[in-house]
């Protein structure tokens, strides 16, 4: 089986690169097999202790000392687990790490807005992802792909809510030609997180509204800012839709380069907040 989904709008095939799921599952099963071997060795070690010190044998601390190497199996959150629970926890760690790997390698994160990415990362942090199976991966990928329209509209609304209203050039009633977004970079000039995620959502919306595939998250606004920082540059970040200029106070001045798409973004806002925008949306910035 290869993992592949059609490109949105039927534009460019292979927007999600195909992956060999058989290879990944073989690697996963090999890892689980090793964990099961470890778990069996732990049990055998415990059985050996039982043969040396049968239950009821008078002793001081010897059996406890003997058991210490395998009895204290940390879960990573300060808890110690019995052998069966340790094995289940260890397998969950394997599956969770491979889910994160799949999300990155497939480009599936490109379909997700900042809220969806945060929710998914919380599942990974808590080891709450589904078991890694062909059926679960196919169903999860199809579900995320089907929700891409919802994700980009939600991202547009989230960006609008995150804007700074401290400057006259920002228009709290709608998207204008220029946006001022707080904390695009920090005091050292390094890119922030929530603000750059919001700008990625804006770029994603522009691509979709323009009939283009979602941009690959590996070339996100944050990634380009990091690359600029690495090269010692201070220039603008520019693509077909946005020009981003950062300042020492951390703010980013974002120019929207496609007025037609700006109008459509405002209509998305009107759909979700019908009383928040002026009745005439075609009015442009002077």
C-alpha positions in Angstrom: 0.0 0.0 0.0 1.2 3.5 -0.8 -0.4 6.5 1.0 -1.5 9.1 -1.5 -4.5 11.5 -1.7 -5.6 13.6 -4.6 -4.6 17.2 -4.8 -7.3 19.7 -3.9 -9.2 21.2 -6.8 -7.5 18.5 -9.0 -4.6 20.8 -9.7 -1.3 19.0 -9.1 -1.2 15.3 -8.5 1.0 14.1 -5.7 0.4 17.1 -3.3 0.8 14.4 -0.6 3.9 12.4 -1.7 3.3 8.7 -1.8 4.8 6.7 1.1 5.4 2.9 1.4 3.2 1.9 4.2 4.4 -1.7 4.1 8.0 -0.5 4.8 6.8 1.7 7.7 4.7 -1.1 9.2 7.6 -3.6 8.9 9.8 -1.1 10.8 7.0 -0.6 13.4 6.5 -4.3 13.8 10.3 -4.9 14.2 10.4 -2.2 17.0 7.3 -3.8 18.7 8.9 -7.2 18.5 12.1 -5.9 20.2 9.9 -4.4 23.0 8.1 -7.7 23.4 11.5 -9.4 23.7 12.5 -6.9 26.4 9.2 -7.4 28.2 9.7 -11.2 28.1 13.3 -10.9 29.4 12.0 -8.7 32.3 9.4 -11.4 33.1 12.1 -14.1 33.0 14.3 -12.0 35.3 11.5 -11.7 37.7 10.9 -15.5 37.6 14.6 -16.1 38.4 14.2 -13.9 41.4 11.3 -16.0 42.5 13.3 -19.2 42.2 16.1 -17.7 44.3 13.8 -16.3 47.0 10.5 -18.2 47.0 7.6 -16.4 48.6 7.9 -16.5 52.4 11.7 -16.9 52.4 13.2 -14.8 55.2 15.4 -12.2 53.8 16.3 -8.5 54.2 16.7 -6.3 51.1 18.2 -8.8 48.8 15.2 -9.6 46.6 14.4 -5.9 46.3 17.9 -5.0 45.3 17.9 -7.8 42.8 14.6 -6.5 41.3 15.6 -2.9 41.1 17.1 -3.0 37.6 13.7 -4.0 36.1 11.1 -3.1 38.6 11.6 0.7 38.2 10.4 1.3 34.6 9.6 5.0 34.2 6.8 6.0 31.9 8.3 9.4 31.2 5.9 11.3 33.4 7.3 10.2 36.8 5.3 7.1 37.1 6.6 3.5 37.3 4.8 0.8 35.4 4.2 -2.9 35.8 5.6 -5.0 33.0 2.3 -5.2 31.0 1.6 -1.5 31.4 5.2 -0.7 30.4 4.9 -2.7 27.2 1.6 -1.0 26.3 3.2 2.4 27.1 6.3 1.6 25.0 4.2 0.4 22.0 2.1 3.6 22.3 5.4 5.6 22.2 6.4 3.8 19.0 3.1 4.4 17.3 2.9 8.1 18.4 6.4 8.8 17.0 5.5 7.1 13.7 2.3 9.2 13.5 4.4 12.3 13.9 6.8 11.0 11.2 3.9 10.3 8.8 2.4 13.7 9.3 5.7 15.4 8.5 6.8 13.2 5.6 3.4 13.1 3.9 2.9 16.9 4.0 -0.5 16.3 5.6 0.1 19.1 8.1 -0.2 21.4 5.1 -3.9 20.9 5.3 -4.2 21.8 8.9 -4.7 25.2 10.5 -2.9 26.3 13.7 -5.7 24.9 15.9 -5.8 21.5 14.2 -2.0 21.3 14.4 -2.0 22.2 18.1 -4.7 19.5 18.8 -2.7 16.9 16.9 0.5 17.8 18.7 -1.3 17.5 22.1 -2.3 14.0 21.1 1.3 13.2 20.3 2.6 14.7 23.5 0.1 12.6 25.5 0.6 9.4 23.5 -3.1 9.5 22.6 -2.9 8.9 18.9 -4.7 5.8 17.4 -2.9 2.6 17.0 -0.8 2.7 13.8 -2.7 0.5 11.4 -3.4 0.8 7.6 -7.1 1.4 8.4 -6.5 4.1 11.0 -4.0 6.0 8.8 -6.2 5.9 5.7 -9.2 7.1 7.7 -7.3 9.9 9.5 -5.7 11.2 6.3 -9.0 11.1 4.4 -10.8 12.9 7.3 -8.2 15.7 7.4 -8.2 16.1 3.7 -12.0 16.4 3.7 -11.8 19.1 6.3 -9.3 21.3 4.5 -11.9 23.9 3.5 -13.1 24.2 7.1 -9.5 24.5 8.3 -8.6 27.4 6.0 -11.7 29.4 6.8 -11.1 28.8 10.5 -7.5 30.0 10.0 -8.7 33.2 8.4 -11.0 34.0 11.3 -8.3 33.1 13.8 -5.8 35.4 12.1 -8.3 38.3 12.0 -8.8 37.9 15.8 -5.1 37.8 16.4 -4.3 41.2 14.8 -3.0 44.1 16.7 -5.5 47.0 16.9 -2.9 49.5 18.3 -2.2 51.1 14.9 -4.3 53.3 12.7 -3.2 51.4 9.6 -5.0 48.3 11.0 -8.7 48.1 10.3 -10.5 46.0 13.0 -13.6 45.7 10.7 -11.9 43.9 7.8 -8.7 42.9 6.1 -7.1 45.9 4.5 -4.0 46.3 2.2 -1.7 46.1 5.2 -1.9 44.2 8.5 0.2 44.7 11.6 0.7 41.4 13.4 2.4 41.2 16.8 5.3 39.0 17.8 6.2 37.7 14.4 9.8 37.7 15.7 11.1 37.9 19.3 13.8 40.2 20.7 16.6 38.3 19.1 14.9 38.4 15.7 13.9 34.7 15.8 10.4 33.8 14.5 7.6 33.4 16.9 5.1 30.6 16.9 1.4 31.6 17.1 1.8 34.6 14.9 3.7 32.8 12.2 1.2 29.9 12.4 -1.5 32.5 11.7 0.4 33.9 8.8 0.7 30.3 7.4 -3.0 30.0 7.7 -3.4 33.3 5.7 -1.1 32.0 3.0 -2.9 28.7 2.9 -6.2 30.5 2.4 -4.8 32.6 -0.4 -3.5 29.6 -2.2 -6.8 27.8 -2.0 -8.8 30.8 -3.0 -6.5 31.2 -6.0 -7.1 27.6 -7.0 -3.6 26.5 -6.0 -2.5 23.6 -3.8 -1.8 24.3 -0.2 1.8 25.4 0.4 4.0 22.8 1.9 4.4 23.4 5.7 8.1 22.7 5.4 8.4 26.0 3.6 6.3 27.9 6.1 6.7 31.6 7.0 8.5 30.4 10.2 10.9 28.3 8.1 11.7 31.2 5.8 12.2 33.5 8.7 14.6 31.0 10.3 16.5 30.7 6.9 16.7 34.5 6.7 18.0 34.7 10.2 20.5 31.9 9.5 21.8 33.9 6.5 22.1 37.1 8.5 19.6 38.9 6.4 16.9 41.4 7.4 15.1 41.6 4.1 11.4 41.2 3.5 9.8 37.7 3.1 7.9 37.9 -0.2 5.8 35.5 -2.3 2.9 35.7 -4.7 0.5 36.8 -1.9 2.3 38.4 1.0 5.1 40.7 1.7 6.3 40.5 5.4 8.6 43.1 6.9 9.7 42.6 10.5 10.8 45.3 13.0 12.9 45.4 16.1 9.8 45.6 18.3 8.8 42.1 17.0 5.9 43.3 14.9 5.4 42.3 11.3 3.9 44.6 8.7 2.1 42.3 6.2 1.1 43.6 2.8 -1.6 41.7 1.0 -0.5 41.7 -2.7 -3.8 40.4 -4.2 -6.7 42.8 -3.6 -9.2 40.3 -5.2 -8.3 37.7 -2.7 -8.5 40.3 0.1 -12.1 40.9 -0.9 -12.8 37.2 -0.7 -11.2 36.9 2.7 -13.5 39.7 3.9 -16.4 37.7 2.6 -15.3 34.7 4.7 -15.2 37.0 7.7 -18.7 38.2 6.9 -19.9 34.6 6.7 -18.7 33.9 10.3 -19.3 37.4 11.7 -22.1 38.9 9.7 -22.5 42.0 11.9 -18.8 42.8 12.2 -18.0 44.1 8.7 -19.3 47.1 6.8 -22.0 46.3 4.2 -19.8 47.3 1.2 -16.9 44.9 1.1 -15.5 46.0 -2.2 -14.2 49.3 -0.8 -10.4 49.2 -1.0 -7.7 50.9 1.0 -6.9 54.3 -0.5 
